[in-house]
């Protein structure tokens, strides 16, 4: 379990630039699935045949991470960036970045000795990225407008905790790969035809998942995500959305969708049957590809199970590995028995 998590989180793939993530996943699972297909959006769609083809179950996780795009090359050789996905400018200052996954850069930050207005929240218009160039022409030889920029972070574990960028949603991708491995190793197929879909551009507006669903035409979808923990030490408990080490986060609604009650209740019942500690997502801000499924084709019913991530959408997000394991066990059971496709 979590065999792939380190490699996945250290790969760089902002929305529309998921190539390296997709190739890594494809190379690891291509011999373990019955079908594999890459569509025009860059979604990686795989199929494992079930004991029955009466129903289709779609499992979805997005490959992209929040990041940035180069929007201007300045005369002094620095760059301006704009976020690709929801990144608060306050978490970007003084961070290490990589341009196109290979060129190191750093974000400007006024020293505290000189900053007399530390309460002011400065936007992206004041952010400059320095990659060692001193002239515009020099920078243009290496970097182009529209190039991808991501946080430069290595994966780190300390007992039950892991820290890295991109847990949203490489945890979902990793869990799907773990389940594919388990199916292969146990030689036991799921109840119904199951499509494991590694989708693109979720952070840019839920773009890839609808296209993948058009191809699969599932009876039900299960979204595996990394979601906001919110149990920051400085916040009052009533503002916490979820909590690390309280188990899988089960969503009943979020921005853009109220999830089908029967699917939601089956997820809860399965968690209880497995004696898995679980929690509800108590704040409904944000969204997942479930909102896209709800307005795609005939309206695809879906469920959402998430790993809570503290400091999500930043360079240093934290998960509890026991939560990861519980999400894996719960999702694997739902996939193997297939009951959510019968509701």
N, C-alpha and C positions, 0 to 999 in steps of 0.2 A: 504494500500500500504506500501511497505517496511517492512511488518510484520516480515519477516524472515531474514532481512539483518544483524542485530546484531548477531544472533545465528550463521548464516552461516560464517561470517567473523572471528568469534572467534574460530570456529572449526579448527582442524589441519589436513591437508591433502596434503602433497607434492606428486608429481607424483608417482603412484604406491601404494600410501598409502591413498586412498580416502575413506576408509571404513566408518569412522564416519560421513563424509559429506553425503555419499550415504544413510546411515541408517537414518539420520535425515530427508533428503528429502523424502525418501520412506515412513516413518511413517506419514509425514505431508500430503502427496498427494495420498496415496494408495486407499483411499475411494472416491476420486474425479475424477478418470480416469477410462476408460473402460478396459484397459489392462495395465499390468506392467510386465517388463521382465528385468532380469539382465544377461548380457552375460559374456563370459569368460574373457574379458578385464576389467570387473567391471563397464561397462557402465550401467546406469539405463535408460531404454527405456520405455516410456509410450505412450499410444495412447488415444486420445479422438475422437470418431466418428464424422464425419462431416455430414452435410445435404446431401452430395454426396460423394460417394467413387470413383468417376471418377479420382481424382487426390490425390496425397500424398504430404503433406507439412511437412518437417522436421525442427524443431526448436532446435538449439543446443547451449549449453553453457558448459564450462568445469568446473569440480569440483575441480581440483587440483590447488594448489598455488605453487609459487616458494619456494624452500626450500633447504635442504642439506642432505647429507648422511654421517654417520660416516665412515671414511676411515682408521683410525689408532687409536690405543689406546697406548699412550706413557707411558714410565716408571714412569713418575711423576704423572700419573693419569689423565692427560689432553687428549684431543682428537683432531685429525685432521678431517676436513670436506671438502667435495667437493660439489659444487653447483649442485642442481637438478633443471634445468631451469636457466634462465639468471639473475644472481645476481652479480652486481658489488661488488668486495671485499671492496671497499671504504665505502659502506653503512652497512657493517657487523660489523666493529670495535666497541667495547664497547657496543654491543647490548645484550639484554636479549633474550635467546633462551629457547625452550623446547625440550627435547629429548623424542621422542615417545609421544609427547603431554602431558607429565606429569612431567618429571624431569627437574627442572630449571637449567640453565647454563648461563654463561657469556663469552663473547669473549674478548680476550686480547687487550690492547691498550697501547702503550708507552706513559707515561705522557708528556705533551708538554714541561715540564721543562728539560726533558732528550732527547727529539727527536730533533736532530740537522739538520735533512733533511726532513722537513715537506712536501716538494714538491714531494717526491718519492712516487709512487703508489706501495704499496706492495701487492703481490698476495696471493693466498690461502695457499701457502707453508709456509707462515709466520703466519698464523692464528692458534691460539690454543683456544680450548673451555674448560672452567673450570667448573666442576659440583660439586665441593666440595671433590673430591677424591685426595689422595696424593700418591697412589701407583697403579701400573698397575693392580695387582690382585684384588684389591678392586674395581676398575672401571669395570673390566671384569665381576664382579658378577651382575652388574646392566645394563651394556650397551654392545651391540654386534656390530661387523662390519656390516654396511648396515642399521643400525637403522636410522629412520627419525628424522630430526631436522628442526624446524620451528621457526619463530619469535614469541616472547611472548608479545602480544599486546592486549589490551582491546579496544572495540568499543567505540567511543566517538562522540557525536553530539554537535554542537554549531550553533544554528539557522539553516541556509541553508546548513551548511557544516557537513560532517561526516569524521572521521579519523579512520583508522584501517589498518591492513595488508589484503592481499588477496582479495581486490576489483576486481582484475584480477584473476578469473572471477566469484567470488561469486555474483557480481552485476547481471551478466547474469542469474545465477541460481535463484536468488531471484526474478527477473522480470518474469521469466518463471513460478515460483510458484504463483506469484501474478495473472498472466493471467489465470492459471488453477483455482484459487479461483474465479476469476471473472466469468469464464464460468459456474462454479458450482452454484454460487450465482444468476446469471441472468437466468440460465436454458436456455441459448441460445447457441447452438452448432456452431462451425465454419463452413464455407462453405464446406471445404473438410476435409477428415481424416487428423488429425494433430498429429504428433509424437513429443513429448517433450523429447529430449534426453540430459541427464546429463552425459557428457562424461569424460573420464579419460586421463591423461598423455598428455595433450596439450602442457604443458611447457617442456616436454621431447622430443618433436619432432612430435607433432600432431599425437599421436599414436592411441587413442581410437576412434576418430570420424569416421575414415574410416571403422572400424569394425562395428560400429553402423549403418552406411549408407548401408553396405552390407545387414544388416538385414531388414532395412526399405525399401530400394530401392525407394527413393523419386523422385518426379518430380523436386523439387526445395528445397533448404535448406536456412534457415535464421539463421545466426550466431549472437548471442548476446554476447557482449564482454565488458571488461574494457580496455581502450586504453590509450596510452601516452598523457598527456596533454602538457607538455613541456613549459607551461607558467610560468616557474620558474622566480622569481623576478630578478635573476642575468643574465638571458638570453635576448638577443636582440629579439624583436618581430618577426623578419624574421626567427628565428630559432624555433618558436613555431609550434608544430604539430597541436594542438587544444587548446581550451581555456575553462576553467571552466565557467559554466553558459551561454555558447553559444549554448546549446542544444545538441541533439543527433549528434554523429559523424558518417557521412555516407562515406563509403570507396569505391573508384572507382578502386583502385589497391593497392597491397602491395607485399612484398617479396613472390614470388612463384605463383602469380595469378593476372590476369586482370579480374575483375568481369564482368559478363554478363551485357551488356549495358541496355537491356530492364528491367532487375530486378532492377538495380541501379536507372534507371529513374522512375520506378514505386514507389520506396521508396521515392524519391524526391517529386513526384507528390502527394503522400499521405500526406507527411509532410506539403506541401503547402495547401492541402485541409483542413487539421486540424488546419491550422494557427499555426503550431509548428515551433518555431525557430530551425534551424539546422545549422550544419557546416560540412565542408569537412575535411577529414584527409589530411593535406598538406604535410606530410612527409611519404614516402612509406616504410620506414624501418620496420622491425618486420613482423609478420605474424599471421594468425588465421587459424582455421580449414577449412576455405573456400579454402585454398590452397590444403588441403588434399582431399576435395570433388571434386576439379577440376581434380584430377588424380585418382579418385576411380571409378571403374566400367566403366560406359559409359561417365564419366565426368559430375558431378552433378552441374548444375548452382546454384549460391548462391548469397545472399546479406549479408552485414555486417553492423550492427548498434551497436554503442558503447557508453558507458558512459566515458567521459574523466576523467582520474585519474592523479593528480599531484603526483610526487615522486613514480611512479609505480614501482613494483618489489623491494620495500623496506619495512622496518618495519612500516613506517608511511606514508601511502598513503591518499590522500585527494580527495573527490568527492563533487560536489554540488548536493544537493538532488533535486533541480529543474530539473537538467539534468536527473536524475534517473526517475523522474515522466514523463518527456517528452519521454524518450526512452520507457517506459511502454506504454504510450498512442499510440505512433506510431506503436510499435510492435503489440499491441493488435488489432489495426485496420487492419493491414496487414494480421494477422492470421484470423480474423473473416471474411473479405471479400474474402480472398484467391486468389486475382487476380494475385499475383506473380507466382502462380502455373499454370497459363493459358498462360504464355508468351512463 
